[in-house]
Amino acid sequence: MPVEKCKGTRDLSPQEMGRFRAIEGVFRDACLKWGYREVRTPTLEYLHLFTSAGTLTPARLGKVYSFLDWDGWSGERVVLRPDVTIPIARYCIETGTGNGPARLFYVANVFSFEETGTETREKWQCGAELVDAASTTADIELVVMALDVLKQLGLSDIELRLSHAGLIRALLASRFYRDGLSGEEQSRLFDRILDGDSQTLTSAKPEFARLVTPFLSLRGKSSGFLKNVAATLGRDLPEIDAPLTELTGLTELLDSLGVKYEIDIASGRGFEYYTGLIFHLSACGEVVAGGGRYDALIPLLGGKEKPACGFALYMDRLMGLIEPSGLVAPAPVRVIVHAESPAVLKDVFKLLDSLHHVGYAAGIHLGGKEPSDVKWRVDVNDTAPRFVVKQPGKRASSEARTVKEVLASLKTA
């Protein structure tokens, strides 16, 4: 019986890797132009990094791959990273980010257990993190940058959805909901909401449900919508005033830039350590990116007060939506070199080095059928003519005495 790959994993074919590299290339170029620098964190991290002060919800912690590091130095429980932002926060604490904003980006895989084995357990992300930047301008920078990358990838009908983690926390802390709830119970309810159970807010208290249900179900596409919400609910829920004002300011800036969006307060799923703006980007009806502000994360992990925000592109989803043609440079012309005998290998490798230097993709024919995409064939002979240049499938050929003449023949053709 043949050996199979592990359930819940996938192989990436050459065609899929072409899409992967196209996304990575566009993203990396955009990050460098915006002044971001690349980092890479370990695949293995200590489990307590993700349990520190509730950095992941219980539901997500229940899906991590964890094991005891018996043969390592610690004997502690380690995990295959389920998230990249948290390790980058750890990196910033350990290395320091200096004074002023630190712009960092990454390309990394994350792991999450899935019981059926039919969904992918290893996923790839491209992400950017902006650390030690508290302004609304920083949030807008990331939104615009993410939109720019998706547009460069050739995606159309991109939808931007906005929420604010502070609004959900404020609702839980309101006088309608906090009575009889400890801080721990509020945190547990917040986790349930971010795991997708938005009905948690309205199921326990009828009076609160009547007030908040319309708020959670409404969708708006302008800063004016939020101002109307503030006027309607502000008197009964003064706790939402600060986060609502912040979100309104963000949407006004987006309005001035001509960026279209939809406000959806209950769309914060999967962003448990976020404290401010939360945004999702969709294309062709599928969520392909998400991010927001997480000012409390670095202090929760034991670092200094450093506000931060970031976003991630979900590469596995994007790979099925893009067409890599036009996103990357055309593949180099391919040349195959035939050696008549081992005696000519010195000239063969000299020729290959020269071909590579001027931009050809060249290799030695090692037997079997030639690849279908070969444009030129060069025979290297023991006797004169030393080199013969031809196109596969055609009779015409040209002779050359030196490597320089081979290159000139290819250039002329």
C-alpha positions as CSV (number, residue, x, y, z in Angstrom):
1,M,0.0,0.0,0.0
2,P,1.5,3.4,-1.0
3,V,2.4,5.9,1.7
4,E,-0.1,8.8,1.7
5,K,0.2,12.3,3.0
6,C,-1.1,13.2,6.4
7,K,-4.9,14.0,6.5
8,G,-5.6,17.7,6.5
9,T,-2.5,18.6,4.6
10,R,-1.9,19.4,1.0
11,D,0.9,19.3,-1.5
12,L,1.4,22.4,-3.7
13,S,2.0,21.5,-7.3
14,P,4.3,23.6,-9.5
15,Q,1.2,25.5,-10.8
16,E,0.0,26.2,-7.3
17,M,3.5,27.3,-6.3
18,G,3.4,29.7,-9.2
19,R,0.3,31.3,-7.6
20,F,1.8,31.2,-4.1
21,R,5.0,33.0,-5.3
22,A,2.9,35.5,-7.3
23,I,1.0,36.5,-4.1
24,E,4.1,36.5,-2.0
25,G,6.0,38.6,-4.6
26,V,3.2,41.3,-4.9
27,F,2.8,41.4,-1.1
28,R,6.5,41.6,-0.4
29,D,7.1,44.4,-3.0
30,A,4.2,46.4,-1.5
31,C,5.6,46.0,2.1
32,L,9.0,47.1,1.0
33,K,7.6,50.2,-0.7
34,W,5.7,51.1,2.4
35,G,8.8,50.8,4.5
36,Y,8.2,47.4,6.2
37,R,11.0,44.9,6.9
38,E,10.7,41.1,6.9
39,V,10.9,38.9,10.0
40,R,10.4,35.2,10.5
41,T,9.5,33.6,13.8
42,P,9.9,29.9,14.8
43,T,7.2,27.3,13.9
44,L,7.5,26.0,17.5
45,E,6.5,28.2,20.4
46,Y,5.8,27.6,24.1
47,L,2.1,26.9,24.8
48,H,2.0,29.6,27.5
49,L,2.7,32.3,24.9
50,F,-0.9,31.6,23.6
51,T,-2.5,31.2,27.0
52,S,-1.1,34.4,28.5
53,A,-3.9,36.5,29.8
54,G,-6.4,35.1,27.3
55,T,-4.5,35.8,24.1
56,L,-6.5,33.0,22.4
57,T,-10.1,31.9,23.1
58,P,-10.7,28.5,24.6
59,A,-12.2,27.3,21.4
60,R,-9.0,28.1,19.4
61,L,-6.8,26.7,22.2
62,G,-8.7,23.5,21.8
63,K,-7.4,23.2,18.2
64,V,-3.7,23.7,18.7
65,Y,-1.2,21.0,18.1
66,S,0.7,20.7,21.4
67,F,3.2,18.3,22.9
68,L,5.7,18.0,25.7
69,D,9.3,19.0,24.7
70,W,10.8,15.9,26.4
71,D,14.0,15.9,24.5
72,G,14.5,19.6,24.4
73,W,15.9,21.9,27.0
74,S,12.8,22.9,28.7
75,G,10.5,19.9,29.2
76,E,7.6,22.4,28.7
77,R,4.6,22.0,26.4
78,V,5.2,23.5,23.0
79,V,2.8,24.1,20.1
80,L,2.9,24.4,16.3
81,R,2.0,28.1,16.1
82,P,-1.7,28.7,15.6
83,D,-1.2,32.4,15.0
84,V,1.7,34.7,13.8
85,T,0.8,38.1,15.4
86,I,1.4,36.8,18.9
87,P,4.9,35.4,18.2
88,I,5.8,38.7,16.5
89,A,4.6,40.5,19.7
90,R,6.9,38.2,21.6
91,Y,9.7,39.0,19.2
92,C,9.2,42.7,19.7
93,I,9.4,42.3,23.5
94,E,12.5,40.2,23.4
95,T,14.4,42.3,20.9
96,G,12.9,45.8,21.5
97,T,11.6,47.9,18.7
98,G,13.4,51.2,19.5
99,N,11.7,54.5,19.5
100,G,8.9,55.1,17.1
101,P,6.9,52.8,14.9
102,A,8.3,49.4,13.8
103,R,7.0,48.2,10.5
104,L,7.4,44.4,10.1
105,F,6.1,41.8,7.7
106,Y,6.1,38.0,7.3
107,V,5.2,35.0,5.2
108,A,4.4,32.0,7.5
109,N,2.3,28.9,8.0
110,V,-0.1,28.4,10.9
111,F,-1.6,25.1,12.2
112,S,-5.0,24.3,13.6
113,F,-6.5,20.9,14.3
114,E,-9.6,19.9,12.3
115,E,-11.4,16.7,13.3
116,T,-12.6,15.4,9.9
117,G,-9.3,15.7,8.1
118,T,-11.1,17.2,5.1
119,E,-10.1,20.8,5.7
120,T,-6.5,22.0,5.6
121,R,-4.8,22.0,9.0
122,E,-1.8,23.9,7.7
123,K,-2.5,27.4,6.3
124,W,-0.3,30.1,4.9
125,Q,-0.4,33.8,5.6
126,C,1.2,37.0,4.4
127,G,1.0,39.6,7.2
128,A,2.1,43.0,8.2
129,E,2.4,44.4,11.8
130,L,2.8,48.1,12.7
131,V,4.0,48.3,16.3
132,D,4.2,51.3,18.6
133,A,1.8,53.4,16.5
134,A,-1.4,54.5,18.2
135,S,-2.9,56.9,15.6
136,T,-5.9,56.4,13.4
137,T,-3.5,57.1,10.5
138,A,-1.7,53.8,11.3
139,D,-5.0,51.9,11.0
140,I,-5.8,53.6,7.7
141,E,-2.3,52.8,6.4
142,L,-2.9,49.1,6.9
143,V,-6.4,49.1,5.4
144,V,-5.2,51.0,2.3
145,M,-2.1,48.8,2.0
146,A,-4.1,45.6,2.2
147,L,-6.6,46.9,-0.4
148,D,-3.6,47.9,-2.7
149,V,-2.2,44.4,-2.5
150,L,-5.5,42.8,-3.5
151,K,-6.0,45.2,-6.4
152,Q,-2.5,44.5,-7.6
153,L,-3.3,40.8,-7.5
154,G,-6.0,41.5,-10.1
155,L,-9.0,40.9,-7.8
156,S,-12.2,42.8,-8.4
157,D,-15.4,43.3,-6.3
158,I,-13.4,43.7,-3.1
159,E,-15.5,44.3,-0.1
160,L,-14.3,45.9,3.1
161,R,-16.2,45.2,6.3
162,L,-15.5,47.1,9.5
163,S,-16.1,46.4,13.2
164,H,-14.7,47.5,16.6
165,A,-13.7,45.2,19.4
166,G,-14.2,48.0,21.9
167,L,-17.9,48.2,21.0
168,I,-18.5,44.5,22.0
169,R,-16.6,44.9,25.2
170,A,-18.5,48.1,26.0
171,L,-21.8,46.3,25.4
172,L,-20.8,43.6,27.9
173,A,-19.7,46.3,30.4
174,S,-23.0,48.2,30.1
175,R,-25.3,48.6,33.0
176,F,-27.9,46.4,31.2
177,Y,-25.5,43.5,31.0
178,R,-22.8,43.7,33.7
179,D,-25.1,43.3,36.7
180,G,-24.4,39.9,38.3
181,L,-21.5,39.2,35.9
182,S,-17.9,38.9,37.1
183,G,-15.0,40.1,35.0
184,E,-14.2,36.5,34.3
185,E,-17.7,35.8,33.1
186,Q,-17.6,38.9,30.8
187,S,-14.3,37.7,29.3
188,R,-15.8,34.2,28.7
189,L,-18.8,35.8,27.0
190,F,-16.5,37.9,24.8
191,D,-14.7,34.8,23.8
192,R,-18.0,33.1,22.8
193,I,-19.0,36.1,20.7
194,L,-15.6,36.1,18.9
195,D,-16.0,32.4,18.3
196,G,-19.1,33.2,16.3
197,D,-21.9,33.1,18.9
198,S,-23.3,36.6,18.5
199,Q,-26.6,35.6,20.1
200,T,-24.8,35.3,23.4
201,L,-25.2,39.1,23.8
202,T,-29.0,38.9,23.6
203,S,-30.0,35.6,24.9
204,A,-29.7,36.2,28.7
205,K,-31.3,39.5,29.3
206,P,-34.6,40.5,27.4
207,E,-34.3,44.2,28.1
208,F,-30.7,44.3,26.7
209,A,-31.8,42.2,23.8
210,R,-34.5,44.6,22.8
211,L,-32.0,47.5,22.9
212,V,-29.0,45.9,21.2
213,T,-30.4,43.4,18.6
214,P,-31.2,46.2,16.1
215,F,-27.7,47.5,16.7
216,L,-26.0,44.2,15.9
217,S,-28.2,43.5,12.9
218,L,-27.8,46.9,11.2
219,R,-25.4,47.4,8.3
220,G,-24.1,50.8,7.3
221,K,-21.9,52.2,4.5
222,S,-21.1,55.7,5.8
223,S,-19.8,57.5,8.9
224,G,-23.3,59.1,9.0
225,F,-24.7,55.7,9.9
226,L,-22.5,55.5,13.0
227,K,-23.6,59.0,14.0
228,N,-27.2,57.9,13.8
229,V,-26.4,54.9,16.0
230,A,-24.7,57.2,18.5
231,A,-27.7,59.5,18.6
232,T,-30.1,56.5,19.0
233,L,-28.3,54.4,21.6
234,G,-25.9,56.9,23.2
235,R,-28.3,57.9,25.9
236,D,-29.1,54.3,27.0
237,L,-25.6,52.9,26.4
238,P,-23.0,55.7,27.2
239,E,-20.3,53.0,27.4
240,I,-20.3,52.7,23.6
241,D,-19.5,56.4,23.1
242,A,-15.7,56.2,23.1
243,P,-15.3,53.2,20.7
244,L,-18.1,54.5,18.5
245,T,-16.5,57.9,18.2
246,E,-13.2,56.2,17.3
247,L,-14.8,54.1,14.6
248,T,-16.7,57.1,13.3
249,G,-13.4,59.0,12.9
250,L,-11.9,56.1,11.0
251,T,-14.8,55.9,8.6
252,E,-14.7,59.7,8.0
253,L,-11.1,59.3,6.9
254,L,-12.0,56.4,4.6
255,D,-14.8,58.5,3.2
256,S,-12.3,61.3,2.4
257,L,-10.1,58.7,0.6
258,G,-13.0,57.4,-1.4
259,V,-12.7,53.9,0.1
260,K,-16.0,52.0,0.2
261,Y,-16.8,49.8,3.2
262,E,-19.7,48.2,5.2
263,I,-20.0,48.5,8.9
264,D,-20.9,45.2,10.6
265,I,-20.4,45.4,14.4
266,A,-20.8,41.6,15.0
267,S,-18.1,40.6,12.5
268,G,-15.3,40.3,15.0
269,R,-14.9,36.5,14.9
270,G,-11.3,35.2,15.2
271,F,-9.8,38.5,16.7
272,E,-9.9,37.8,20.4
273,Y,-6.9,39.9,21.4
274,Y,-8.1,42.9,19.3
275,T,-9.0,46.1,21.1
276,G,-10.0,48.6,18.4
277,L,-10.7,48.5,14.7
278,I,-11.4,45.1,13.1
279,F,-11.6,44.8,9.4
280,H,-12.2,41.9,6.9
281,L,-11.6,42.0,3.2
282,S,-13.6,39.7,0.8
283,A,-13.3,39.0,-2.9
284,C,-15.6,36.8,-5.0
285,G,-17.7,36.2,-1.9
286,E,-14.8,34.8,0.2
287,V,-12.9,36.4,3.1
288,V,-9.3,36.7,1.9
289,A,-7.8,39.1,4.5
290,G,-8.4,40.5,8.0
291,G,-6.8,42.6,10.7
292,G,-7.1,45.4,13.1
293,R,-5.8,47.0,16.3
294,Y,-4.5,45.1,19.3
295,D,-3.1,47.7,21.8
296,A,-3.3,45.4,24.8
297,L,-1.4,42.4,23.4
298,I,2.2,43.3,24.1
299,P,1.4,44.3,27.7
300,L,-0.5,41.1,28.2
301,L,2.6,39.2,27.2
302,G,4.7,41.1,29.7
303,G,6.0,43.9,27.5
304,K,5.8,47.6,27.8
305,E,2.8,49.6,26.7
306,K,3.1,49.5,22.9
307,P,0.0,50.0,20.7
308,A,-0.1,48.0,17.6
309,C,-2.1,47.0,14.6
310,G,-1.8,44.5,11.7
311,F,-3.4,42.4,9.0
312,A,-3.0,39.1,7.3
313,L,-3.7,37.8,3.7
314,Y,-5.0,34.2,3.6
315,M,-2.9,32.7,0.9
316,D,-4.7,29.4,0.6
317,R,-7.9,31.2,-0.3
318,L,-6.2,33.7,-2.6
319,M,-4.5,31.0,-4.6
320,G,-7.8,29.8,-5.9
321,L,-8.8,33.3,-7.0
322,I,-5.8,34.8,-8.8
323,E,-4.3,34.4,-12.3
324,P,-0.5,34.6,-11.9
325,S,0.1,35.6,-15.5
326,G,1.1,39.3,-15.5
327,L,1.9,39.3,-11.8
328,V,5.4,37.9,-12.1
329,A,8.1,38.4,-14.7
330,P,7.8,36.0,-17.7
331,A,9.6,32.7,-17.3
332,P,13.1,32.8,-18.9
333,V,13.7,31.1,-22.2
334,R,14.7,27.5,-21.6
335,V,17.7,25.8,-23.1
336,I,18.7,22.2,-22.9
337,V,22.3,21.2,-23.4
338,H,23.3,17.7,-24.8
339,A,26.8,16.5,-24.0
340,E,28.1,13.9,-26.5
341,S,30.5,12.4,-23.9
342,P,32.0,13.1,-20.4
343,A,35.1,14.6,-22.2
344,V,33.1,17.8,-23.1
345,L,31.6,18.4,-19.6
346,K,34.1,21.2,-18.9
347,D,32.7,23.1,-21.9
348,V,29.2,22.1,-21.0
349,F,29.4,23.7,-17.6
350,K,31.1,26.8,-18.9
351,L,28.3,27.2,-21.4
352,L,25.6,26.7,-18.7
353,D,27.3,29.3,-16.5
354,S,27.3,31.8,-19.4
355,L,23.6,31.0,-20.3
356,H,22.5,31.5,-16.7
357,H,24.5,34.8,-16.4
358,V,22.6,36.4,-19.4
359,G,19.2,35.2,-18.1
360,Y,18.5,31.8,-19.8
361,A,17.1,28.8,-17.9
362,A,19.5,26.1,-18.9
363,G,20.2,22.6,-17.9
364,I,21.8,19.3,-19.0
365,H,19.8,16.6,-20.7
366,L,20.1,13.5,-18.6
367,G,18.1,11.2,-20.7
368,G,14.4,10.6,-21.4
369,K,12.0,12.9,-23.1
370,E,12.9,16.6,-23.3
371,P,10.6,19.0,-21.5
372,S,7.9,20.5,-23.7
373,D,8.8,24.1,-22.9
374,V,12.4,23.9,-24.2
375,K,13.0,26.7,-26.8
376,W,16.6,25.8,-27.8
377,R,18.8,22.8,-27.8
378,V,22.6,23.0,-27.9
379,D,24.7,20.0,-28.7
380,V,28.3,20.0,-27.4
381,N,30.4,17.6,-29.5
382,D,33.8,15.9,-29.1
383,T,34.8,17.0,-32.6
384,A,34.1,20.0,-34.8
385,P,31.6,21.6,-34.8
386,R,32.0,22.0,-31.1
387,F,28.6,23.5,-30.6
388,V,25.4,23.1,-32.6
389,V,22.4,25.3,-31.9
390,K,18.9,24.2,-33.0
391,Q,15.2,24.5,-32.1
392,P,13.5,21.2,-31.2
393,G,11.3,20.0,-34.0
394,K,13.0,22.0,-36.7
395,R,15.7,21.0,-39.1
396,A,17.6,24.3,-39.3
397,S,20.6,24.7,-37.1
398,S,23.7,26.8,-36.6
399,E,27.3,25.9,-35.7
400,A,29.6,27.7,-33.2
401,R,33.2,27.3,-32.2
402,T,33.0,29.1,-28.8
403,V,30.5,29.8,-26.0
404,K,30.5,33.5,-27.1
405,E,29.4,32.4,-30.6
406,V,26.6,30.3,-29.0
407,L,25.3,33.3,-27.1
408,A,25.5,35.5,-30.2
409,S,23.6,32.9,-32.2
410,L,20.8,32.7,-29.6
411,K,20.6,36.5,-29.4
412,T,20.3,36.8,-33.1
413,A,17.6,34.2,-33.4
